[in-house]
Amino acid sequence: MARYIAHLLGTIAILLVALLWLSLLNPPLADRLVDRLLGPEKEYALVLGTGLLASVLAFIAALHGTRWWYAGVALSLGTLGFFVFALSR
């Protein structure tokens, strides 16, 4: 895999993580967006899928890109853990 593709995947992962964190700034808007995409009963699946996708993309970027992407892996796994904990209460 080319290094620039690995960096592109890592950048996409960080953008997904940023999208999840920005949803905390305006929860009503995020809820309306999720309701339009999948419906209110699928919110957990959307957040879990986004967090898992970000983790996988960051891990691929770390393997094929530079070691700095391991910080992205830690960030995406931390985000996934936070949102899973917050949604399971």
C-alpha positions in Angstrom: 0.0 0.0 0.0 1.3 3.4 -0.9 2.2 5.7 2.0 -0.1 8.5 0.8 -3.1 6.1 0.8 -2.3 5.2 4.4 -2.1 8.9 5.3 -5.5 9.4 3.6 -7.1 6.6 5.6 -5.7 8.0 8.8 -7.0 11.4 8.0 -10.5 10.0 7.3 -10.3 8.2 10.7 -9.5 11.4 12.5 -12.3 13.3 10.7 -14.7 10.6 11.8 -13.5 10.9 15.4 -13.8 14.7 15.2 -17.4 14.3 13.8 -18.3 12.2 16.9 -16.8 14.7 19.3 -18.4 17.7 17.5 -21.8 16.0 17.9 -21.5 16.7 21.6 -21.4 20.4 21.0 -24.9 20.4 19.5 -26.7 17.2 20.5 -30.2 18.2 19.1 -28.7 18.7 15.7 -26.8 15.4 15.9 -30.0 13.6 17.0 -31.9 15.1 14.1 -29.2 14.0 11.7 -29.1 10.5 13.0 -32.9 10.3 13.0 -32.9 11.2 9.3 -30.1 8.8 8.4 -31.2 5.6 10.2 -33.9 6.4 12.7 -33.9 6.9 16.4 -33.5 3.2 17.3 -30.3 2.8 15.3 -28.3 5.6 17.0 -26.2 3.1 19.0 -25.3 1.2 15.8 -24.3 4.3 13.9 -22.0 5.6 16.7 -20.5 2.1 17.2 -20.0 1.6 13.5 -18.3 5.0 13.1 -16.0 4.4 16.0 -15.0 1.0 14.8 -14.4 2.3 11.3 -12.2 5.0 12.6 -10.3 2.6 14.7 -9.7 0.2 11.8 -8.7 3.0 9.4 -6.3 4.5 11.9 -4.7 1.1 12.6 -4.2 0.5 8.9 -2.6 3.9 8.6 -0.3 3.1 11.5 0.8 -0.2 10.0 1.5 1.2 6.5 2.1 4.9 7.2 4.1 6.4 10.1 4.1 5.5 13.8 2.4 8.7 14.6 -0.9 7.2 13.5 -0.8 5.0 16.6 -1.8 8.1 18.5 -4.8 8.2 16.1 -5.6 4.6 17.0 -5.5 5.5 20.7 -7.7 8.5 20.1 -10.3 6.5 18.1 -10.4 3.7 20.6 -10.8 6.2 23.5 -13.6 7.9 21.6 -15.2 4.5 20.9 -15.0 3.6 24.6 -16.4 6.9 25.7 -19.4 6.8 23.4 -20.2 3.2 24.1 -20.1 3.9 27.9 -22.2 7.1 27.4 -24.8 5.3 25.3 -25.1 2.2 27.4 -26.2 4.1 30.5 
